Amino acid sequence: MRFLSVGECMLELSEADGDLWHMGIAGDTLNTAWYARAQLPAQWQVEYGTVIGRDRFSARIPVFLEDNGIGTGALRFHETRTIGLYAITLAAGERSFTYWRENSAARTLADDPQALAATMAGAAVIHISGITLAILSPSGREALIGALAQARAEGVMTVLDPNIRPKLWESPHSARDWLTRAAGAASVILPSFDDEAACFGDRTPEETCARYAASGARTVIVKNGGAGIMAHHAGEDHRFDALEQVEPVDTTGAGDSFNGACLAELATGRPLARAIAAGHDMARRVVRHRGALIPMADLV
Ligand SMILES: O=C(O)C(=O)C[C@H](O)[C@H](O)CO
């Protein structure tokens, strides 16, 4: 069984001490693959699909993936571009990002629809995010949504986390339009309420859940920063209580880690409540750690 996550991973700078910064590798879809790897049984293959360059910084990516049990069969190469970079700044544990990624190799990941389809062939789960869409050209977005819709029609679990980053979209209108189209190709949608409220004007998690359920997804789980979760699954609505809150050190990757653990449980046929509990447990660990990724050795 193959779990494939497609998007952009970057060099990640997180503050260490004054002018010293720690360099890691992260990116929302990679983060989700990472936590899915930690949660899935060993017989599952987890792969990360992106485009990287031929330079030394890009060369770190396949080594990093392989060292951590993530397959590189879906990696492709751009001859002249390189990978992007982002830095995390923190205010009372809440993160914000600065990006240097305008011309990254990953922006070309859907330029060749045949190569994209070959990457996706044979996967049981395909995960993308709103960031994957936001970085693409309009024709790349069309190609990616088309490939996802095709996979869904063939019975693949197709997953969208809208993960809305206003800085990456041309306009709020464009974000709403493309995300609504992508939602129509997803069987599982994992939005975060605060992002959706800001972009779509949803007043409650119930509204977010109903809007995405109307696009035809089998499963919608509305993350809410550890507060109560609203979900829709197999035609029914469900509410899950808030869990005990933890004091965050850095919230980077919280939603992605929730996705990874939760999807691992759903993909292996576990009940919704167990999948949500696994997602929460993972996210509570991640917010107590600096940067998006807890070392794999500490997870498995
Ligand atoms: O913002 C992005 O594009 C990133 O992928 C950086 C972070 O790792 C991600 O946003 C966390 O969800």
The ligand as an ORCA input file, in Angstrom:
! r2SCAN-3c Opt
* xyz 0 1
  O       3.953     27.537      4.733
  C       4.452     26.633      4.082
  O       4.422     26.548      2.855
  C       5.081     25.531      4.800
  O       5.012     24.454      4.318
  C       5.751     25.837      6.098
  C       5.252     25.045      7.262
  O       6.013     23.872      7.432
  C       3.792     24.715      7.149
  O       3.092     25.875      6.733
  C       3.199     24.254      8.420
  O       1.834     23.925      8.135
*
